[in-house]
């Protein structure tokens, strides 16, 4: 068995260019698997919608995590010196299992765009603005059912249970978010509960399923689940920062879109908790008003958050979550897969879209 390295021996991460080069072969395998699966849908229009939705600039983070987690656990189980890590070729059904998570993510985005009446996705017209809502909802349903079929074929009952729990958590979190938007009483605790359900659970499951597939120990499965949980939360906190501070040309969304939709995210929550009662009441009145009125006040709200350290607080929170993700990897030996996972965590922190 490989021993976990001492801190001074561990190279923490890889740079972005090296990361992309290392991940490209796996991305190509994942994309090939996805195309093969959707080509079997039996309907040309459905296939067109699926291809439009799935091959529209996605990063493939979730399926990559499944492959990397499996590779890391497989390498960790091997007697030292038996084989080099880059000689470990994942079986084909691992890529099928990995693609499950991109299908589930894609299904959730299709449904989200219908629910939100979104017009854009990743800088392009959303599927629901190209086709009608009925077709897009059905396409999302197909992706979900196809994903579960693939999971049952490539995995087992425990795999299905992990995936089922994660998808149920996503739906529960959507209901929780709708309730908090209506009641305007979101706490930081509730905010992270929603984030964990909407984003963290699926990313965490992607990691844990990969570890389980490779017969990782319970300790290693738990470590990768914790890594995925922290990574997923960090991803969403950074997303909330980009909503106010990102470049619309890169994010594909207008500045302050969350506020216009009436959503209270971490930067705004912290600012509200640290401002005067009168200033907070003014912002809350805007949240209770019309979307058009909120859109006209984005510059003011941005200044309010900046003045009350909301952006700095959220950035510190994202950094702490990335640190927690990397700490979860400490039980694994120093190897390329571990460094790539650390590199992905760093990418989440520094991404611009």
N, C-alpha and C positions, 0 to 999 in steps of 0.2 A: 504493500500500500504506500502511496505517496504521502508524505508528511506535510502538514500546513507549514508555510515558511514563517520565519521570524520577520517582524516588520521591516528590518533593514535589508532583507533579501528580496522583498516583494517589490517589483516594478508595478506601480499602481494602475497605470492605464496606457493606452496607445493614443496617438494623435488622430485627428479626424480623417486625414487622408489615408493613413495606414488602416484605420478602422473600416473605411469604405472598401478598400482593396481586399481586406480579409473577409468581409461579409458578402462581397459580390457573388462568389460561387453559390453560396447558400441562397441568396436572393433569387438567383436564376433558377435554382431547383424549385424553390417555393412558387415562383411565377409559372413555371412549366406545369407544376402540379395543379395550380389553380385553373390555368387555361384548360388542362385536360378534363378536370372535373366539370367546369361549366359548359364545355362543349357537348356534354352528355345530357343537357337539360331537355332536349327534344323540341325546343321552340325557338325560332330565329329571333323573334322580338325579345323574348326573355333573355336569351344569350346576349343580345345587343345591350340591354339595360345592365346586365351583370358585368359585362366587359367595360362599359362606360364607367360604372361605379367603382369597380375594383382596380382598374388600371388608369387611375386619374391622379397619380403622384403620391400614393401612399408610401410610408416609410418601411412597412413590413416589420415593425418592431416586435409585435406579439409573436408571430411565427419564428422570427429569429431567436427570440428568447427561449422558445421550446427546444430548438435545435442546439443552442449553446448550452442550455442547462443539461440536456442529455449528454452532450459531448463532454462536459465538465465532469459529470458524475461517472461516466464510463471510464474516463482517464483516471479519475481518483480511485477507482476500484482496482485498477490494474497493478500488478507487482511492478515496482520501479525497474525501469530498463527493459521491460518486455517489448514495448513498441513506442514509437514517437507519437505525440498527440496528433500530428497532421496526417498520420497513417490511418487514423480511425475514420472510416467511411460510414456515415450514417446509413442505415437501411432505408429503402424507398418509403416504407410505411411511416417512418418518422416525419418525412416531409409532408405526407398526407395528414398526419396528426397535427403538424405545425400549421398547415393551411386552414385547419378548422378554426383557429383563432382569428385569422384574417377574414374568414367568411362571417364569423359571428360579429366581429367589429364592423364589417361592411354592412351587415344586416341592420345593426343598430344605427349606423349613419343614414341609411336609406329611410328608416322609420323616423329618425330625429328630424330630418329635413322636411318630411311631411307634417310632423307635429308642429314644428317651428315655422312652417310655411317659408322655408329658406329659399332664396333665389340663387345663392352661390355656394359652391363647395370647392375648396382648394383653388380659388381664383377662377373657376369655370362655372357655367350654369349648372345648378344642381339637377339631379335626375328628375325630381318632381317638377322642375320647370321645363324640362324637355318632353317628358311623358306625363300622363295624368297620375293623380294620387293613387288610384286603384291599382294601376300596373306597378307602381313603385312599391306599394305596400306588399303586393303579392311577390315581387322580386325579393324583397327583404325576407318574407316568410320562406321562400324557396331556399335562400342562402342558409337560413337557420336550420331548416330540416335537412338540407344536404350536409351541413356541418355535423349534425348529430349522427347521421348515417355514416359519415367518414370516421367519426370518433369511435363509433361502435365497431367498425371494421378494423381499424388500426389499433384500437385500445381494448379495454375491458370494462366491466361494470364500475370499477373504481374510477377509471378515467371519465366515464359518463357522469358519475356522481359529482366529481370535481367541476366539470364543465357545466352541469345543470345547476349547481349551487351558484356559480359565478354569474350565469345568465339570469337566474332569479334575482340575485342581488342587484343587477343592473336595473331591472324593472322596479324593484322596491325603491331604489334610490331615486328613480324618476318621479315616483309618486311622492316621496319625501320632499324632493325639490319643489314640485308643484305646490305642495302644502305650505312650505316656507315662503315661497313667492307670494302666495295669497295672504298669509298671515303677517308677513314682514317682521318675523321675530327670529331670524336665523342667528344662531350662536356659532362661535368658532368650532365647538364640539360637533354641532349638527352639520356644519360646512364640511368637516373632514369625514363625517359619516357618509354624506352624499358622495363626496369624491371617492371614497373607498368603494362604494357600491358601483358608481358609474364607470370608474376607470381602474381603480386598484385591484378589484377582485378578478377581472379578466386577465390582467397582466400577471397577477400573482398566480392564477391558475395555469397560465401558459408556461411559467417557470416550473411549477410543481409537477405538472403533467410530464414535462420533459425529463425531470429528475426521476419520476416514478417509472417512466418508460425504460430508462437506462438502469433500473434496479438500484438506484441510489439508496443509501441508508436513510433511516428516518431522520437522522440529524441533518443529512444533506438535503432531503426534501423540505424540511422545515426551514433551513437556511435560505434556500432558493425561493420558498414562499415568502419569507420575510423580505428578501431582496426585492422581489416583484412588487410587494405591497408598498414598500418605501419608494421604489422607482415610479410606480403608478401615481402615487400622491404627488411626488415631485414634478412629474410630467404635467399634471393638471394645474398645480400652483404656477408653474412657468407659463402655462397656457393662459391663466388668468392675468398674469403680468403682461404677456404679449397682447392681450385684448386692449390694454390701455397704452402700452409702450411700443408695440410692434410696428413694423412697416407694412401697411396694407397691401403693398405690391408683393410682399413675401408671404404674409399670413393669409391673404385672400379674403380678409374681413375688414370692415370699417372700424376705426378706432372707437372704443367704448361700446361695442355691440352688446356686451353682456348687460351694461347699465341700461341701454335703450330697451332691452328685453325685460327689464325689471329684476335682473339677477344681482344678488349681493355676493361678491366674491371676496377672497381674503384681503386684498389691498383696501377695499372699501370698508369691510367689516372692522379692520383695525383702525382706520381713520375715524369711523363713527364712534368707536369706543374711546377715542382719545381726543375728541373735539368738545367744544362747548355744547350745552344742551340746545341752545338756539340754532347753532350751525347744523347739528345732527338732525334736528326737527325739519330744517329746510330741505336737507337731502332726502329725508324720509317722505316729505310731501311730494317731492319730485317722483319718487318711486311709486307713489300711490296715483300719480297723474297719468296723462296720456304719453304714449311712446314718442310722439312728435315733440312734445315739450321736453322730454328727457334728451332727445337727440340734439336739441338746440342748446343744451346746457353741458355738453360733454367737456368743453374746455374748462368750464368752472369746476366740474366734478374732478377732472384730472388735477387741477390746482389744489383742490381740497384734500385729495388723497396724498399728494406730494407734501403739502404743508404739515400733515399729521402723520408722516412717516409710514404711510401704508405700503408704498412700493418697497421701501427698504426692509420693512418687517417681513413682507412676503418673500423677498429675495433671500433673506436670512433663513426663513422657514424651508425654502427649496434647497438651500445649501445643506441644512441640517438633515434633511431627508435623503439627499444623495450620500452624505457621510454615513447615515444609517444603512443605506443599501450596500455600500462598500464594506462596512463592518460585518454585515451578514455573510460576506464572501470569505471572511477570515478563516473559516474552517476548512477551506479548500487549499490544495497545493498551488504554488506559483506556477502558472502555465498560461498558454495563450488564451484559452477560453475564459479563464478568470480575468485576464487583462482586458479582453474584449468586452466582457460584461461591465467592468469598471469604466471602460471607455464609453459604453453606451450611457451609463449613468452621467458621465461628464457631458456627453452630447446633449442629454435632456436638459441639463442646466444651462448650456450655452446656445441652444438652438434658437433660430430666428423665425421659424415657421412651424 
